[in-house]
Amino acid sequence: MRNTEDFIREVERYSAHNYHPLPVVLSKGERVWVWDVEGNKYLDCLSAYSAVNQGHRHPRIINALVEQAGRITLTSRAFHNDRMGPFLKKLCEVTGFDKALPMNTGAEAVETAIKTARKWGYLKKKVEEDKAEIIACENNFHGRTTTIVGFSTEPQYRFGFGPFTPGFKIIPYGDADALEKAITPNTVGFLVEPIQGEGGVIVPAEGYYRKIREITRKHNVLLMADEIQTGFGRTGTLFAMDREGVKPDILIVGKALGGGVYPVSAILANDDIMDVFRPGDHGSTFGGNPLAAAIAEAALEVIVEEKLPQRAEELGNYFMGKMREINSPCVKEIRGRGLLIGVEIKKEFGTARPYCEKLMKLGILAKETHDQVIRFAPPLVITKEEIDWALERIQKALTD
């Protein structure tokens, strides 16, 4: 019988060492719970970085996967299939946009948004060829492709991967005045995360979304919202910017769109932006494949019909409120929205990693980000009773 150490040694031997996971080997998942190869049970408080908002192996999503796998799984975009249209119609209706462009991973969706904004800038805004600029924020995380890491401000994400793609300008996060000052006639887009998840669960001040919407509209700049991690209910509204009634020009989605079983991503925009594309401009062999479309349509239905955004709002307020009652000298700040919560550890008490390891021993899987922050993001189907179970163990981990 193989044990945890056997599986970890195998990965260390045959995998590039580009991750530093907790020393647990998972083999089964259901709703908010996962089990390791030795039968130990854990509460999943990461949700695969919010890709499992609907919970592990939601029956409706699994049924859609199995039913479609029994028919046809891949056609490429050389031919039509009978699942992509219904999926895109549902996605556009749910989000309120005219058109969607389906891809696979979140990074692909961000790259698609960048290409869209640039082409719109040249064709519609009449920016001089090869002069288009996109503004992004310090501490951003939009993916791992060469173009994206080129405008990261995290040294490790950039080291050894240059030269980088030009055309990006960086401003402080949460500073609307800095955005307005950075805009030039060549600015075609502002790419922003409504909440910086990977950056440490950084929440901007109230009114920030409305201000950047006003500024981008005033200067004819596309507001590009990366809601890959914050979208589909995670922060207590369907999308994080919904809280201030803001609709971006380009909405970037992924993660939970695949229901935790398959990579599905997309960008959404209205016709005046999407009509810059012609056949051959952009594509993906797997983008919009029938298996992905069937899964994503079911994933959307679960989010809407089970009112997961409302659950995240109610239970997130409860979870965060109870955590703030924990009297721990090591905690600097607790912040977040909905069921995306960050607990920042004071530097004099070390990094967040040992606390995550302690939580694992107590039956909770959470993961550190930016050294000092423990991120708690359980599936949105979690119950109040399960949160109470978690709170007892979180208190122990933070106060022992």
Secondary structure, 3 states (H helix, E strand, C coil): CCCHHHHHHHHHHHCCCCCCCCCCCEEEEEECEEEECCCCEEEECCHHHHCCCCCECCHHHHHHHHHHHCCCCCCCCCCCCCCHHHHHHHHHHHHCCCEEEEECCHHHHHHHHHHHHHHHHHHCCCCCCCCCEEEEECCCCCCCCHHHHHCCCCHHHHCCCCCCCCCEEEECCCCHHHHHHHCCCCEEEEEECCCECCCCCECCCCCHHHHHHHHHHHCCCEEEEECCCCCCCCCCCCCHHHHHCCCCCEEEECHHHHCCCCCCEEEEECHHHHCCCCCCCCCCCCCCCHHHHHHHHHHHHHHHHCCHHHHHHHHHHHHHHHHHCCCCCCEEEEEEECCEEEEEECHHHCCCHHHHHHHHHCCEECEEECCCEEEECCCCCCCHHHHHHHHHHHHHHHHC
